[in-house]
Amino acid sequence: MSPPRHSFQVVGANTTTMTTSDESNTNNNIMPSTDETSTVPSFNPSSLLPNGHNSPSPLPNRSITNAALSALLDSSLRPKPCNVHGAGPLLVSNIPASSINNERGVILGIDEAGRGPVLGPMTYAAAYWSPTATDIPEGFNDSKQLSAEKRASLFDEIKRSDSIGFVLRVLHASEISRNMLRSEPYNLNAMSHDAAMEMIWAVLDSGVKIETAYIDTVGMPDAYRSKLERVFQGHNIEFIVEKKADAKYAPCSAASVVAKESRDTLIANWKWTETSYEPKRRSKLWLRLPVRSQMYNMDGEQPQRGCTIWLS
């Protein structure tokens, strides 16, 4: 069984310049800066974690979007206790002005990073812009084919752009393992499909019309496309679902950059949940074992059928 359509809430509100005395900041997620001359707000990252079943809200402007993104990637935001409950965060950027009231609709791409990693989360991202936008950076390609320097440069351009909107969904190891160990299995393909659909809903619910969605396939492209067409029937979205879409279509490539750079930053800022060295030592020993031996844990016991444990 798939999770509810909306499981996340990002609360946004208008921000103000910190030096303006006659304006008050009513958003609890925006924390005052200690520098009275600063116009860059800090952000309370806990607002990106699950909060009921409300539709996620886009952040109000690019300054707060980047503050939220920085807070998310710097802290990793794993639910506590991360191996017991809780899903990862969903961040919805501010909506570019060129994407609002656009009769034609935007072009949108979706891709992931870290599918099947030995450490850390899987990240899903969507990126979109108006087809008439003229200030979209050049050089987008599959993030895995770009140099680290070029990928970082493109990510910075996306974050600065007034024309590109994006969504980021983080699926931590604990969430993935817990889902796969359900009595009724909820596999990685289903989680990937649901993450993609959740991001599409977030964009649509923000009032943005989507003309075309380019999606790097998970599973059989035709079956995935048919599923998307059923779910989004009536929204007149053309779905192009292909293998290696991230190397063919610029919005999908941009999403690939957001996903890969976000995951790399999360890993660079990783915080172990264990309080001692022993769990990490045992994990390293387990990874060195032959595949057949890995069917048993370090105590010689065989896990339940279909067990897949992702390291957190």
Helices and strands as residue ranges (DSSP letters): E 30-31, E 42-43, G 45-48, H 62-75, E 90-92, G 97-99, E 106-113, E 122-129, G 143-145, H 148-160, E 165-171, H 173-180, H 188-205, E 210-216, H 221-231, E 238-242, G 245-247, H 250-268, H 278-288, G 293-295
